[in-house]
Amino acid sequence: MTTRREFIKNVAVGASALSLGGVLPAFSAKSYKNIAGANEQLRVGVIGVNSRGNALARGFANEKERGCIVTDICDVDSRALERCIQAVTEVAGNRPNGHRDVRKMLENRDIDAVVIATPDHWHAAGAVMAMQAGKHVYLEKPTSHNPAENQMLIDAEKRYGKRVQVGNQRRSWPNIKHAMEELHNGIIGNIVYGKSWYYNKRPSIGIGKETAVPDWLDWELWQGPAPRLPYKDNIVHYNWHWRWHWGTGESLNNGMHYIDLLRWGMKLDYPVHVDSVGSRSHYTDDWETPDTQLVNYKFGDDKVMTWESQSCIRGSINGHQSGVTFFGDKGSMVIGGGNEYDVYDLDGELVKHIGSEMVFEAGNLVNPTQSLDAYHFQNFFNAIRKGEKLNSQLKEACISTQLMQLSNISHLLGKSLNVDPQRGTVIGEKEAERLWAREYAQGWELKV
């Protein structure tokens, strides 16, 4: 089987072609101009389509009138692959090509952009490979599996000149954008504290058994960049989220969305101090990441934000299963999981409500915001075609990702972390270095 190293050798750009933004060797400058941006139609491939990726494929296929056509689908699960091909066919009328191996799909020079909705351990690797193959990227959050990969992504975006939109879709929702304008214009005064939360009642994942790999799954390709482990029957699909080897826990599964909102509203980047406490409290099973977690972030100028997750308890704050609250010296603002917000005075009296018919569907793990995601897709299209500013730029999303990764490092080490507010790196903690990056499977080392 072709390794990732051999693939990159085949498609990586020579120094003479770097000015073209990472095009494949077979492309000339003239032919490259005929890709997305110079014409109206955008040809999109979607990678990882069992659940969220299936929803994204259908969402992009729905944008046919805006010149988007989903031409290629890739998944290591043959069942998910066929389901998604059929779904896109029903939505858009064209039957996309199917691929098992992402490397083969990326060799198709007719694809302008790819959507990546794989497990977390594949996010950075898939995005870098796509940029090296000359594709723009729509990358589901989190941006990466570990902090070291964030810088690799930023370096790749700069080197290959591609547009990368990250799936922090709330950055494109109309009422959320207006809420941020109101915060920045002082509607609740000086914001000193931001609170975020997520509640869900997830079941136990049980104790997995090592067994033969199902005939519908390519376990080798599913593992991709991750060091090899035996197949167990409770990992694929979804439960990988709760195993450190592949996943990043609830903090990056959902927390990144809300910490990103707090950062946006409070105009903050990296903290100076991170402290996480948490545990796996509800079941005895193969779940490794915390199902109960409280994280405190302290920033310069005495700004503070918190993240609370309860993965196995139903609950709400201010009537919302998930959301954020900004606290200022003139009042507070609450944003739930959807496209609405409320403003309160210092006595807790509601002074402004902005609602929306387009809502967050609590409990929908795959596509809770279908009616709103189109705003994010269209911003991606306009960035490619017209140079419009991306609403969720890669560097910003990497900062939000890294804040949650810092919380996981604090949790794993069982201690508070001092952080360099300029770079987001841990200060004076040697143990943190081993958690900053990961080992890769031989032949799949991630290099820009």
Number of C-alpha atoms within 10 A of each C-alpha: 4 9 15 20 14 13 18 17 11 13 20 21 21 12 8 8 17 14 13 19 20 26 26 24 15 9 14 12 11 8 9 17 13 11 21 20 17 13 11 13 18 24 18 26 30 31 28 27 27 24 18 18 25 25 20 26 28 22 20 25 25 17 18 16 10 14 13 20 24 30 20 23 30 30 27 23 22 18 13 21 24 16 14 28 24 15 18 26 16 13 17 19 13 15 18 21 14 19 20 20 15 20 20 12 21 28 16 13 16 16 23 22 28 26 30 29 28 23 22 25 27 22 22 24 23 25 26 24 23 26 29 26 28 30 32 27 26 24 24 23 26 33 29 30 28 24 23 16 23 23 15 18 26 16 16 20 24 13 17 25 20 22 23 27 27 27 26 23 20 24 22 22 19 14 19 21 17 14 22 19 13 14 21 17 11 14 21 21 15 17 23 16 20 26 19 28 25 26 24 18 13 14 11 14 17 14 12 13 12 11 10 10 14 11 9 12 17 16 18 14 15 20 19 21 25 20 14 14 11 11 18 14 16 16 18 16 12 13 17 22 23 21 15 15 18 20 24 26 25 23 29 27 16 18 24 27 26 29 27 26 24 25 18 18 20 21 11 16 18 22 25 20 20 27 21 24 19 20 14 16 13 15 13 12 12 17 21 18 22 24 25 19 23 20 22 18 22 19 18 12 7 9 15 18 24 21 25 22 23 21 21 18 16 12 14 15 16 13 10 18 17 26 27 27 24 24 21 20 15 15 21 25 24 23 24 25 21 24 23 22 22 18 21 19 17 13 9 10 11 14 10 12 13 14 13 13 9 14 17 20 13 15 13 9 9 14 18 18 19 16 13 19 20 19 16 22 21 16 20 26 26 14 18 22 17 12 13 12 14 20 22 22 16 22 18 16 23 25 23 29 26 26 26 29 24 29 25 29 25 22 23 17 15 13 14 18 25 19 21 14 16 10 11 18 22 22 13 11 14 9 11 18 13 10 17 17 14 18 12 15 16 14 14 19 17 19 14 19
